[in-house]
Amino acid sequence: PRLVSFLANVATTNEIPYQFRRTAGGGTDAGAIHLSRSGVPAAGISVACRYIHAPASICSKSDLENTSLLVQHTLQAINPDILNR
């Protein structure tokens, strides 16, 4: 939860639009990674796409650009204290 809060704070601070995805099924490796050992901070950052499992998918260019900005700003702001609290 603290990593997700950190990501949301980075997005808000840098005026990057974001939303949370809540689904009943599916998932990523982050779901298993965060449970390993005594807990490893993990969060998934994704771009909303249509036809994601097809040979070609469709997404909004601005969503893709904003996701890239979020990753860039997060990597610049993250430090060991965020992960080890």
C-alpha positions as CSV (number, residue, x, y, z in Angstrom):
1,P,0.0,0.0,0.0
2,R,2.8,2.5,0.7
3,L,4.3,2.0,-2.8
4,V,0.8,2.6,-4.3
5,S,0.4,5.7,-2.2
6,F,3.9,6.9,-3.3
7,L,2.9,6.4,-7.0
8,A,-0.3,8.3,-6.5
9,N,1.6,11.1,-4.7
10,V,4.2,11.3,-7.6
11,A,1.3,11.5,-10.1
12,T,-0.5,14.2,-8.1
13,T,2.6,16.2,-7.5
14,N,3.5,16.1,-11.2
15,E,-0.1,16.6,-12.4
16,I,-0.2,13.3,-14.2
17,P,-3.7,11.8,-14.5
18,Y,-4.1,8.3,-13.1
19,Q,-6.7,5.9,-12.0
20,F,-6.8,2.6,-10.0
21,R,-7.8,-0.6,-11.6
22,R,-9.9,-3.0,-9.6
23,T,-10.8,-6.3,-11.1
24,A,-12.1,-9.6,-9.9
25,G,-9.7,-11.7,-12.0
26,G,-6.4,-11.7,-13.8
27,G,-3.2,-10.2,-12.4
28,T,0.5,-9.8,-12.9
29,D,3.6,-11.2,-11.3
30,A,3.5,-8.3,-8.8
31,G,0.8,-10.2,-7.0
32,A,3.2,-13.1,-6.2
33,I,6.3,-10.9,-5.8
34,H,4.8,-8.8,-3.0
35,L,4.2,-12.0,-1.0
36,S,7.7,-13.4,-1.2
37,R,10.0,-13.5,1.8
38,S,8.8,-11.0,4.4
39,G,7.1,-8.9,1.7
40,V,8.5,-7.1,-1.2
41,P,7.0,-3.8,-2.3
42,A,5.5,-4.3,-5.7
43,A,3.0,-2.4,-7.8
44,G,1.9,-2.7,-11.4
45,I,1.7,0.4,-13.7
46,S,-0.2,-0.2,-16.9
47,V,-1.8,1.5,-19.8
48,A,-5.4,0.9,-20.6
49,C,-5.6,-1.0,-23.9
50,R,-8.2,-2.7,-26.0
51,Y,-7.5,-6.1,-27.5
52,I,-4.4,-6.6,-25.3
53,H,-4.0,-10.3,-26.1
54,A,-4.5,-9.7,-29.9
55,P,-1.6,-9.3,-32.3
56,A,-2.2,-5.5,-32.2
57,S,-3.8,-3.6,-29.3
58,I,-5.1,0.0,-29.2
59,C,-4.5,2.6,-26.5
60,S,-4.7,6.3,-26.1
61,K,-1.5,8.1,-27.1
62,S,-1.9,10.5,-24.1
63,D,-2.4,7.5,-21.7
64,L,0.8,6.0,-23.0
65,E,2.7,9.3,-22.7
66,N,1.3,9.9,-19.1
67,T,2.3,6.4,-18.1
68,S,5.8,7.0,-19.4
69,L,6.0,10.3,-17.4
70,L,4.8,8.5,-14.2
71,V,7.5,5.9,-14.6
72,Q,10.2,8.6,-15.2
73,H,9.1,10.7,-12.2
74,T,8.8,7.7,-10.0
75,L,12.3,6.4,-10.8
76,Q,13.7,9.9,-10.1
77,A,11.9,10.2,-6.8
78,I,12.2,6.7,-5.3
79,N,14.8,5.9,-2.7
80,P,15.5,3.1,-0.2
81,D,13.5,4.8,2.5
82,I,10.4,4.5,0.4
83,L,10.9,0.8,0.1
84,N,12.1,0.0,3.6
85,R,9.7,1.9,5.8
